[in-house]
Amino acid sequence: MTSGEKLCLACGLCCDGTLFDIVRLGPDDEVKKLKALGLSVSLSRAQPPVAFFRQPCAALCADRKCRVYADRPVQCGDFECGVFKDAQAGRIKITSALRLVKQARRQADNIRRLLRELGDTEEQRSLRERFRRTQRRLESGNSDPAAGEIFAELSLAVHRFRLLAHEKFYTSDPEKTPGLDV
């Protein structure tokens, strides 16, 4: 196993709904084949429509391997996070890269824990979507002071994660690439 494979299998943040909300399919992706492999492909309302599927990816296994790896969408094959690129280029050691992944996974797990405490247990949705839904619900005024304190902790945890993700993981500007970010 290469150091890059080891890093990706330790991470999975690009597939588990932590870094991305959706994967856009391109003209070279075989939608019928991806659907047959178990991905729930949808079409956007845009003109022309764009095929996509939501994160977390249904093809991500518990061991962080992709069960459709040989047939994965072009966007999945093309994406390399900043940590991976830095490790491959020798700018950071693989041990440092693994520490960054572990730090990001801990932060994401903390966000998930706080979301559950606030009543959001929809693990099949991306962190960004879960956070925004929880934010709208709590800002509507239907929450108690204890929930407000947990939400403040959640907001800070999301902010810290965003800083880490933007600094170390994203390789393009998320403002220009919809579907990125928590």
N, C-alpha and C positions, 0 to 999 in steps of 0.2 A: 504494500500500500504506500503510495506517495505521501509526502507531507501535506500536499494540497488536498488529497482525498481524506486524510486524517483530520485536517482542519474542517472541511465541509461536514464530515460525519459527526464532528463534535459540536457543530453549530446548528444548521438548519433554519436560521432566522429568516432567510430569504423565502422559505417555503411554508413556515408555520404560522403566518399571519402576523408576525412581529414587525418585520420591516416593510412589507407590502400588503396592500388590500386586494389587488387583483393582478392577474397576468393577462396582458393583451396578446391575442393571437395575431400572427402576421399572415400574409398571403401564402407563405410557404408551409404553414402549419395545416395538417390534415384534421379538420374539425371532426369529421365522422369517425376517424380512427381514435382521436382523443376521447370522444364521447364513448366509444366502444370500450376504451380502456378505463372508464369509470369517472372521467372528469365531467363536471356539470357545466358545460359550455353554454353561455348566454350571448345574446346580441344586444348591443347598446341601442339607445334610441337615436343616436347621432345619425346624420346623413353624410356619407354612407355609413351603415351600421358597422360596428367593430365587434368581432367575436372576442370573448374573454371568459375567464373563470375566476371565481373568488378564492381568496386565501383564508384560512389555511388550505393548502393543497390536499385534495383527497388522495393523491398518489404518494404522499409522504408517510413512510412507515415509522413505527415506534423507534426503530434503530437509526432514524434520520436518513435512511436510504430511500431513493425514489424508485417506486415500482414501475414507472414508465420511462426510466432514464434513457433507454435506447430510442424512444419515440418522443422525448420531451419537446415542448414548444421551443421555437427559436429563441424567444426572449429568455427562457430559462437557461438555455445553452450558452447564450452570449453573456449573461450577467456574471460578473466576478466582483465581489465586494472589495472595499478598500483594504481590509485586513488581509484577505487572500492575495491581492496584488502586491501589497507591501512584503508579505512573507515570500512570495514567489520571486520577487525582485531582489531579495536579500536586504531590504531596508529594515526589516525586523526579523528576529529569530522566531522559529516556529513555536518555541515555548512562550514567547511574548504574545504571539498571535493567539495561542490557546488561552492565555490568561485574559486577553481582551474578550474573547468569545465567552469565557466563563463569567466574566463581569457583566456582559450584556445579557446573558441568559438569566443570571441572578436578578438583574434589574427587571427584565421582562416577567419573570416568575413573580416578583413582588407586585408588579402592576396587576397581573392576573389575580393574585391573592386579594388585593384591595378591591378589585372589581367584584369578586365573589362576595366579599364582605358587604358590598353595597347592593347585592342582589342580582348582579349580572353573572349568570352561569352559562352563557351561550358561548362555550369554548370553540364552536365551529365558526365563529366570526373573527375577523381580524381585530387586533388590539385597538387600532385607530377607530374602527366602527364601534366597538364596545365602549371605548372611552367617550366618544361623542354622544352616543345614546344615553349613557349614564349622566353625562354633563347636562344634556337637555332636560332629562328627567329631574335632576336635582335643582337645576336653575329655575324650574317652573314653580318652585316654592313648595313642593310637596315632600319636604324632608325634615327630619328632626335635627337638633344640634349635633348629636353624635355622628349622624351621617355627614353633616357638614364638615366635621373634623376629619373624618376618613377621606372625604372628597378632597380636602386641602392636601392631605398626605399623598393621595393618588395624583393630584395635579403636579405636585413637586416631583414625584417619582417619574411621571411621564416627561416632565421637562428635563430631568437629568438624563433619562434614556435618550430623548431627542438629541441632546448635546453630544452624547457618546456616539449615537448612530450617524449624525451628520459629520462628526469629526473623523470617525474610523471606518464606517461601513458603507455609506452611500458614496457612489462614484459620479453621480450627476446631481444637478440642482433639483431637489424635490418639488420646488415651486413650479418648475417647468415640466415635471414628470408626474402627472396625476397618478394617484394610487400609492405613492410613497408616503412614509412617515406614520407615526402613531398619532 
